[in-house]
């Protein structure tokens, strides 16, 4: 049968299905996930994997075949890019400017969308010719991308708050709305960062059963993980620590919007100064590249009599994977991945040992740490990976 196999599923179940297929490496990443007018979603699956699907999954979905051209990511980007290029070419030529390859290469190749605001990267519209058009340029770009507001983002600031360096190009204000898995996040795009790449981890957190638990989120931000713990995982109470005052403002607002403010205590400022101890069943340490500075705090907060679970985020680099990649690209897909996973395991084991030592020093009793799971979140390069360690810590 020709075409791309897709699983048709109700919109409310689409994200869970996508994460399941992704974890099994069944998701076809070369084509788009498509929302249908009827309220269902088409999730593409690799053809050889159809026969390997769990029968429990197939009971709740319909398998359909779609034309590859209708789902092609390249063609969709091409159509959007064609519209923007046509409008910009018309703008330049109407002012006597030439449309050259250099000009075309200076257009945005990717961007983030937050509601009616599109956030451009810093590596576009850098040629002197664009400066002649000022606001007319940004109105044209907004029209080509289907946006009402535009902003551009440079690198993340090293101010300790991971503040975005964002400039609004078109529009009066910079607050935006983003909806993930039924949770609404509102924030000032010029003051707070939003990582769309963490969606798989937020979905995973939403699947936890935290009923009756007290959770501490040591790096809460605008509520990336705090809100899934409250809205979906059913935590009895969450203590959310955050030292960026702009993120604290957004966090408080998001707790109210999602109607969970009565089950959350916000602790503004440095989490190392929080006057709490011996309260947590579960602690989220969602800071990268490393949350190591928060490990002693987490150990102090963990319940001394029963212990609990730490979710520790880290960017892990595999030196062996780098060497393999440099020596032989053809072998990297096998040996590189193996080296990556070995690096994750080595880091997890070292982290578990360090946590046990910290707990013993704090409580003067013996502890054991069990590595429950190591979850890959996203990759920054072939050899740099954001992973999460689920570490169960119990007194002996």
RASULSUL-V90199 format. One record per residue. RES is the residue in three letters. D_CENTER is the distance of its C-alpha to the mean C-alpha in Angstrom with 2 decimals. Layout:
RES	D_CENTER
RES	D_CENTER
This chain:
UNK	35.51
UNK	33.92
UNK	30.50
UNK	26.99
UNK	26.71
UNK	24.27
UNK	23.75
UNK	24.47
UNK	22.89
UNK	22.85
UNK	19.88
UNK	19.23
UNK	18.85
UNK	16.94
UNK	13.39
UNK	15.06
UNK	17.15
UNK	14.46
UNK	12.74
UNK	16.35
UNK	17.34
UNK	14.45
UNK	15.39
UNK	18.97
UNK	18.33
UNK	20.11
UNK	17.73
UNK	19.35
UNK	16.82
UNK	19.69
UNK	19.97
UNK	18.20
UNK	17.43
UNK	20.06
UNK	20.70
UNK	24.46
UNK	26.77
UNK	27.88
UNK	24.60
UNK	23.68
UNK	20.96
UNK	21.72
UNK	19.39
UNK	20.82
UNK	21.88
UNK	23.61
UNK	27.38
UNK	28.43
UNK	25.96
UNK	27.56
UNK	30.31
UNK	28.03
UNK	26.21
UNK	26.92
UNK	29.62
UNK	27.93
UNK	25.06
UNK	27.69
UNK	29.54
UNK	26.96
UNK	26.23
UNK	28.41
UNK	28.45
UNK	29.18
UNK	29.68
UNK	28.58
UNK	29.67
UNK	27.41
UNK	28.04
UNK	26.67
UNK	23.24
UNK	23.10
UNK	20.02
UNK	22.40
UNK	24.95
UNK	22.65
UNK	21.41
UNK	25.07
UNK	26.36
UNK	24.06
UNK	24.93
UNK	28.58
UNK	28.76
UNK	27.36
UNK	29.64
UNK	32.63
UNK	32.28
UNK	31.88
UNK	34.74
UNK	36.88
UNK	36.12
UNK	37.07
UNK	40.14
UNK	41.42
UNK	41.64
UNK	43.35
UNK	40.43
UNK	39.86
UNK	36.84
UNK	36.32
UNK	33.94
UNK	32.94
UNK	32.06
UNK	30.13
UNK	28.10
UNK	27.16
UNK	25.22
UNK	21.41
UNK	19.90
UNK	16.32
UNK	14.85
UNK	12.31
UNK	13.83
UNK	13.82
UNK	16.83
UNK	19.86
UNK	18.42
UNK	17.38
UNK	15.95
UNK	17.68
UNK	17.31
UNK	20.17
UNK	21.85
UNK	23.60
UNK	26.78
UNK	28.16
UNK	31.68
UNK	34.56
UNK	35.47
UNK	32.58
UNK	33.88
UNK	36.90
UNK	35.09
UNK	33.14
UNK	31.95
UNK	33.34
UNK	30.78
UNK	27.81
UNK	29.40
UNK	29.79
UNK	26.21
UNK	25.01
UNK	27.47
UNK	26.40
UNK	22.71
UNK	23.56
UNK	22.37
UNK	24.29
UNK	22.66
UNK	21.50
UNK	20.01
UNK	19.38
UNK	17.06
UNK	18.38
UNK	16.94
UNK	15.33
UNK	18.42
UNK	19.81
UNK	21.19
UNK	19.64
UNK	17.42
UNK	14.90
UNK	16.16
UNK	15.39
UNK	18.63
UNK	18.75
UNK	22.03
UNK	22.76
UNK	24.96
UNK	25.87
UNK	25.91
UNK	27.22
UNK	24.32
UNK	20.67
UNK	19.21
UNK	16.78
UNK	15.56
UNK	12.33
UNK	12.63
UNK	10.29
UNK	12.43
UNK	15.36
UNK	13.97
UNK	14.70
UNK	13.09
UNK	15.54
UNK	15.50
UNK	17.42
UNK	15.52
UNK	18.12
UNK	17.65
UNK	14.06
UNK	10.80
UNK	7.73
UNK	4.36
UNK	3.73
UNK	2.62
UNK	1.82
UNK	4.34
UNK	6.85
UNK	7.20
UNK	7.63
UNK	9.98
UNK	11.65
UNK	12.36
UNK	13.77
UNK	16.15
UNK	17.62
UNK	21.14
UNK	21.44
UNK	24.57
UNK	26.95
UNK	24.57
UNK	24.01
UNK	20.50
UNK	19.70
UNK	16.33
UNK	17.31
UNK	14.52
UNK	13.78
UNK	12.76
UNK	12.99
UNK	12.42
UNK	8.74
UNK	10.44
UNK	13.98
UNK	14.07
UNK	13.08
UNK	15.68
UNK	18.17
UNK	17.76
UNK	17.27
UNK	18.07
UNK	21.19
UNK	21.35
UNK	24.75
UNK	23.58
UNK	20.67
UNK	21.45
UNK	18.68
UNK	19.26
UNK	18.13
UNK	20.23
UNK	18.99
UNK	21.45
UNK	19.56
UNK	16.47
UNK	19.14
UNK	20.67
UNK	17.58
UNK	16.91
UNK	20.55
UNK	20.46
UNK	17.50
UNK	19.35
UNK	22.37
UNK	20.82
UNK	19.45
UNK	22.82
UNK	21.85
UNK	23.16
UNK	26.16
UNK	24.25
UNK	22.35
UNK	23.87
UNK	22.17
UNK	23.32
UNK	23.05
UNK	23.66
UNK	23.53
UNK	22.57
UNK	25.32
UNK	27.83
UNK	26.86
UNK	30.11
UNK	28.91
UNK	29.65
UNK	30.15
UNK	28.11
UNK	24.87
UNK	24.45
UNK	20.78
UNK	18.78
UNK	15.08
UNK	14.73
UNK	11.11
UNK	12.20
UNK	11.88
UNK	13.88
UNK	15.92
UNK	16.64
UNK	20.22
UNK	21.87
UNK	20.76
UNK	22.26
UNK	25.78
UNK	24.57
UNK	22.82
UNK	26.06
UNK	28.12
UNK	26.17
UNK	26.30
UNK	29.26
UNK	32.20
UNK	34.07
UNK	31.42
UNK	28.39
UNK	24.96
UNK	21.56
UNK	19.25
UNK	15.56
UNK	15.35
UNK	12.43
UNK	13.77
UNK	13.66
UNK	16.59
UNK	18.87
UNK	21.46
UNK	24.66
UNK	26.38
UNK	23.78
UNK	24.35
UNK	28.08
UNK	27.93
UNK	25.99
UNK	28.57
UNK	31.54
UNK	30.97
UNK	28.14
UNK	29.57
UNK	29.19
UNK	25.65
UNK	23.96
UNK	25.96
UNK	26.81
UNK	23.63
UNK	21.44
UNK	24.06
UNK	24.03
UNK	20.24
UNK	20.59
UNK	23.69
UNK	21.95
UNK	19.27
UNK	22.25
UNK	24.29
UNK	21.71
UNK	21.25
UNK	25.05
UNK	25.63
UNK	23.15
UNK	24.89
UNK	28.24
UNK	27.27
UNK	26.06
UNK	29.32
UNK	31.34
UNK	29.76
UNK	30.38
UNK	33.93
UNK	34.68
UNK	33.54
UNK	35.30
UNK	38.10
UNK	37.43
UNK	36.11
UNK	32.59
UNK	30.97
UNK	27.33
UNK	26.09
UNK	23.04
UNK	21.79
UNK	18.81
UNK	16.64
UNK	13.26
UNK	11.61
UNK	7.79
UNK	7.96
UNK	10.96
UNK	12.10
UNK	15.62
UNK	17.86
UNK	18.46
UNK	15.55
UNK	12.90
UNK	10.27
UNK	11.85
UNK	12.55
UNK	16.24
UNK	17.70
UNK	21.05
UNK	23.86
UNK	26.44
UNK	29.89
UNK	33.22
UNK	36.00
